Amino acid sequence: MKNVYKNQMRLEFSSKSTNENFARIAVAAFATQLDPSLEEIADIKTAVSEAVTNCIIHGYENEEGIIKIECKLFANSIEIEISDNGKGIEDIEKARQALYTSKSNLERSGMGFTIMESFMDELRVESVVGIGTKVTMKKMIKANEVVTENEIKL
C-alpha cells in the first residue's frame, strides 16, 4: 500500500538569489506541522537552500527561470521536491561527488549535493540535459524518539 500524505503544498518563484531565503523559510514553516526540533528545521532549511541555489547557479546559470517546490507531509516525515527547467546535469554521479563543480570560480563550489545528503535522510536526483533537474529529499522527523505507552493513549 502506498504511503498517503497528510498535507501538501506547492510553490513557484523566479530563480533570483533573493528568493532562496523565501524558499527555505516557506518550507520550514510548512514542516512545523510535524513539530520538528530546531535541529531538524535547520537541516531542512540548509538542504532547501542548497537545492534552490543549485537551480539558480547551475540550472539557469543566473538567467531567469522558474523554480518549483512541492512538499508532502507524512506521519513522521517530509518529502521536498525542488525542480527547474534549466540546462540539466550531464553526469549525475559525477555531480554528486564531493568537491566536484562545474563552476570552480565560485565560493563553496562542489558541496551542494554532499550537504543535501548529509542533512536529509534520502536524496534522489533526476535530470535530463536541456529539460531540467529534480531533486527529491526526505527528512524523518523525530526518528529517534521512543513513543511511550502514555503517549499512545492520548
C-alpha positions, 0 to 999 in steps of 0.5 A: 500500500502506498504511503498517503500524505497528510498535507501538501503544498506547492510553490513557484518563484523566479530563480533570483538569489533573493528568493532562496531565503523565501524558499527555505523559510516557506518550507520550514514553516510548512514542516512545523506541522510535524513539530520538528526540533530546531535541529531538524528545521535547520537541516531542512532549511540548509538542504532547501537552500542548497537545492534552490541555489543549485537551480539558480547557479547551475540550472539557469546559470543566473538567467531567469527561470522558474523554480518549483517546490512541492512538499508532502507531509507524512506521519513522521516525515517530509518529502521536498521536491525542488525542480527547474527547467534549466540546462540539466546535469550531464553526469549525475554521479559525477555531480554528486561527488564531493568537491566536484563543480562545474563552476570552480570560480565560485565560493563553496563550489562542489558541496551542494549535493554532499550537504543535501545528503548529509542533512536529509535522510534520502536524496534522489536526483533526476535530470535530463540535459536541456529539460531540467533537474529534480531533486527529491529529499526526505527528512524523518522527523523525530526518528529517534524518539521512543513513543511511550505507552502514555503517549499512545493513549492520548 
